[in-house]
Amino acid sequence: MKIRDSSEREEINRLARRMSAVARAFRKRYPLEEAPWRAGHYLLPVWSHGRPAHKALIWYHNQGCAWARKAGCTMCNFGERDDVPLDETVVADFRRELDKLDPGTRFIHLGPGGSVLQESEIRTSLRHDLVQSLERLPFLEGVGLETRAETIREDRLENLLAVLPPHVTELALGFGLESADELILRVAVNKAEAIEDIERAIERVLKVNARTPDRHVVVDCYVLLKPPFLTEGEAIEDAIESITWAYDHGAETVSLFVNTMKRNTICAWLNARTEDDGPYRYQTPYLYSAFEVLAGLRPEHRARTGVLGFTSGNPYVGAPRACDLCWHVLHGLLSAHNYTRDTALLSAAREVRCECRTNWLKELSQPAPGPLLPRFRSYVSRMECSLGLAPDQVR
């Protein structure tokens, strides 16, 4: 994490307030669409306790992310619904989805499209009913949940551990760090959380672990590869620094999310501004950049880092970049990395020779157009102008 003086921190605070106003104005103009599916699941390739495995990601009826409805992160559109049924219907549909899984399923992840620990999105009684439903999977070892760092409380975690089926020994708690650089986190991502919120969340999880030796909560930090406003090279560097920060501060695993473009997001809006140059005009990262991030990590960190973002309950409209011939090869190598953590896969990716790789290298060679802080100030002003906002009204 970059060390900034008090004047820079105050400038970041001002820019974060302005970016929040931009995102709120954007959301009013481009409201969220309804989530396309009420319940479903898909499989994710994972490496767990030294062996390849599948993790079933399952979702259920929910309202979507409360922050997304107000303003939202710049890359995310986890949709809202105004027609969420009664709790008993939510649980019944969730159990029917569980029954579609292999009875031997060992790892499962509940994807709420928001924060599973936020009371305004999912009540405690419903959360507990959903978790207790997992007892119908007799070989289940690990359960994953997602939430915003600010929602993590020791009592909520301990209550959740108490209702887990007795044969589940591990709870993976995923939350978005996105970037360990406060400027990128609060302005480029518009996370509405600060680094201290992430630190506090990790500390709370570690305290719970110290009191519950029979159950273990894994801190899984999510890092975003290429938030808006960054060049390809800056995005790689920021991801490496952020992953390293997460491990140094107590994370056990990190999920590197390769950014995609989803409908009605600021990333997609910036991508459509074809008259503008990058990095203000957003483009998704190259798949090659994910390998570059992995290669830049310390070996012990690389072994605990997975690469995700290619599959979602809300389909994307812009994929990470590579040509049609190379995309599936590179995606396959990333999936193989998730299963095996074999470093030979990084070498295999570097041996790909194609025009899309040449274009990636050319983009990496281009210098950044100046320091981040004045650039971000300029970019936020341009967005305010596009949305009809006066900067002096939102500071």
N, C-alpha and C positions, 0 to 999 in steps of 0.2 A: 504494500500500500504506500502510495506517495505521501511524503510528509509535506504538509502545507502550512504556511503561516496564517495568522489570524485574519489578515486582510483577504487572503485567498479563500479561506473557509467562509467568510461572510459573503464573498462574491458567489460562492457555490450555493449558499443558502438563498440568495436573491434569485439566481438563475433557476434553482429548483422550484421556487414559488412561481416563477414565470412559466416554467415548463409545465407545471401542474395546471395552470390556467389554460395553457395551450391545449393540453390533453382533454380538459373538461369541455372546452369549446369544440374540439374535434369530435368528441363523443356525442355532443348534442347534434352536430351536423351529420355524423355518420354513426347512428346507433347500432348497438350490437344486434346481430341476427340471432334467431333462436338456434340453440344447439341442434345439430341434425339428428342425433340419436338420443333416446332416453336411457338406454342401457345397452351394454355390449362389452366385448373384451377382445384383446389381441395378445400375442406372445412377444416377449422381449428376450433377446439373447443376453445372458449374464454369466459372470464368473463368480462362483460362490464357494468359499472355503476350499479353494484349490481345485475346483472342478467346474466344467461347463454345466449350465443349467438353463431352464426356461423360467421366466417370471411372467405370470399371467397378469396383465393390467386390465382391471375391470372397472367400469364406471356405472353410475346409477342416476336416477332422477335427482336433479338438484337445480338450484337457482342460478348456478354459475358464480363467478367471482364478484364479490361485492365491490372491490376496488375497480375492476374492469367496468362495472356499470357506471361508476362515477367519472372515471378518467382512464385508468388502466395503464399497464406497461406498454411501451411503444411497439412491442412485437407480438402482443398476445390479444386474442379475441375470444377467450373462453366464454361462450354465450350465456345469455340469461334466458330464463323461462318464467312466465307468469302463471303457468298452469301445472306447477308441481303438485302431485296428488297427495292424499293423506299419507301419514307415516307408514301405516300398515300396508298400503299399496306399494310404496317405495321398497319396503323390506321384502314383500312377496316377490316383486319383480327381480330384486337383487338375488334372492335365493334361487329363483328360476335360472338366472344367469350362472350362478355357481354350479348348478346341476349340469350345465353344459360342459364344465371343465372335466379333465381327466381326474378321477378320484385320487390318483397318485400325485397330484400337484403339490409341490413342495414350497413354492414361493409365489406370493400374490401381492399385487400392488393395487390399492384403492385410489383411483384417479377421480377426484371430486370436481375437477374443473374449477377449483378454487381452493379454499382452506378448510381442511377437515376439522380444525380446532377452533374455527370462528363460529361463535354461537349464533350470529345473525344468518349464517349460511346453512348450518346444520345443528339442530338442537342436541344437547348431550344425550338425551334418551334415544334419539334416532341413531346417533353415532354409535352408541353402545349396542343397540340392537343389530346394526349392520356388522359390527366386529364379532359379536357373539354368534352370528350366523356362520362364521367361518369354521365352526366346530364340525360341520358336515364334511370337511376335508381332513380325513384322519391322519394324513402324512405331512400336513402343513408344518413347515419349520420356521418360515419367516414371513412377516407381513410388512408391507411398505405403505406409508401415508404421505400426503403432501399438505403443506400448510405454509402460511406466511410466518416469518420469524417472529413478528410482533405478537402472534397469537399463542406462542408456546409458553405455557405455565406449568410449573412443577405439579400442581394438584391435578390439572387436566391430564398430564401424562401418566401419573400414577393411577388415576381412575381408569384410564384406558388400558393400562397394563393389567389391572385387576380383572377386566372382563375378557381379555384375550383367552382363547381356548388353551387349556393347560399344556397341550403338546407344542404350542408355539413358544419358542425360546428367544426370538429376536424380532424387534420392531425397528424398521428402518424409517427414520423421519427425514423426509426430503423437504428442503426449502431453498428459495432462490437467493443465493449470494449475487449471482450474475456478474458482478465485477467488484474487486476489492478497492478500486479507485472510486472515491466518494463522488467525484465529478461525473464519471461515467454512470455510476449506479443511480444517482438521483436526477441527473439531467438527461443523458442519452437513453436510459432505460425508463426513467420516471417511476422508479420503484416505490416511492413514498416511504422508504425505510432508509435508515442510515447504517453505516458500518457498525456502530455501537449496538444496534438492534440485533445484528447477526451475532456479535460477540456475546451479548446477553443470552440469546437463545442457546448457543452452544454451552455456555456455563450452566444453564438450567438443566440441560440434558445430562451433563456430566454429574451434576449433583444427584439427579434421580438415579443414575447408574450406580452411584456409590451406595445408595440405600436399597437397591433391588438386585442383589447378586444372582438371583435365579432367572432374571429377565434382563436382557441387554437392549438398550436403545442405541442404534447406530445413527450418527450424524452424517447425513448425505447432503452435501452442498451442491447446488446447481450453478454452473458457470456458463455464461452465454458466449458463444463464439460469434463475434461481430455484431455488437449493438450498432445502432445508427451513428453517423458522424465520424466513424473511424475508418481509416484506410485498412486495406487487407493486412499490411504489416503490423500496424498498431493493434489490430484485433488479435492477431496471433500473440504478440507480446503481452497484451493485457490478459488474455486467457491463461497463459503460462504463469504470470505473476499472481493472478487471482486463485488459481488452483493451488499454487505453492502456499499462498496466504491461508487458504482453507485448511490445509493439512497442518501447517504450523500452529493453527489456533484450535485444533482438536477434532477436525473432521476425520472420520474413518474412511469414507469414500467420497468421490466427487463424480457427478454426472456432467459431462461436457455436452451442452445442447448446441448443436449446429443450427444456426438460425434459419428459419424459413419465413416466407411471407404469407400471412393470413389476411383474409378479407377484413375490411374496415379496421385496419390498424395503421398507425403512423408510419411504420416501416413500408407498408404497401403504398400509402399515400406519397411518401417521399420517392419511392421507386417510380411512380407514375410521372414525376416531374422530369420528363425527358429533356427539357430545355436547360436543366441545371447540370453542373458537373459534380462528380464525386469529390469528396465523400458526403456532400450534402444530399445529392441524389443517392438513395440507398440501393445497394446491390447485395444480395446474399453472399456469404462466404463461398469460396471454392472448397470442394471436398478435400483437395490437397492440403488446405490449411489445417484441417483436423489432424492429419498425420504429422504436420509440422509442430502442432501443439504437443502431441504425444511425445514426439522425439525430443522436445525441449524440456521435458519433465525429468526429475530425478527418477532413477529406476524404481525405487520403492514407492514413489507416487504414481508412476505410470501403471504399476501393477494393480492399483486400486481405483483407476479411473476408467469409467465407461463412456461411450459416445452415443448420444441419443438425439432425438428430435425429428427423426424421419417418419415416424408414425404417430398419428394423433386422432382423437375422436373428432376434432374439428379439422377437416382437410385444409391443406395449404394450397395457395395459388402460385407460389414461387418457391422452387426447390433450391438447395445448395447447388452451386455451379459446377458443371463439367459437361463435356459433350455427350451426346447420346451413346456413343460407343464406350466411353470410359466410365460413365456414371455408375453403371451397374457393377463394373469391376471394382471400383473404389468403394462403393457402398458394401459390396460383399466382403472386402478386406476389413472394413470397419466392423462389420458384424462378426467376422472371424476373430478380430481383436477382442470384442466383448466376450466371446466364448472362451478364449485361450490366453490372452495377454502375451502372445508370442511376438517378440520383437522382430522376427523375420518378416512379419507382415508389413512393418514400416519400410523395410528395404524393398519389398515387392511393390509398394506404392510408388516409391521413388524411381523404380525402373520403368514405370509407364512413360512412354514417349508419344506425345500427341500434341496437336496444335493447342488444345485447351490447357495443357501443362505449360506450354510456351507463353500463352496469354497470362496465366497465373504468375509465372516468373516475371513477366514484363510489368504486371501490376505491382508486384512486390518491390520492384526496383524503383518505382516512382516515389520521390520524397513526399513526406507529409506537408500539407500547405500551412505550415506554421504551428505554434503551440496550441494545445487543446483549449485552454481557458478562453482566449480571445476568439478562437474559432467557434466555440460553443455559444459564446455571447452573440456572435454574428448570426449563427444558424437559428437560435431562438428568436431573434429579431425578425428574421425572414419568415419564420412560421407565424409569428404574431401578425405580420403584415398580411400574409396570405389568408388568415382567418379573421381579419378585421379587428384585431385586438390592439389596443394602445398600451405600450410597455409601462407607462406611468400609472396605468390602472391596475396592474397585476403585481406590482412589486410589493 
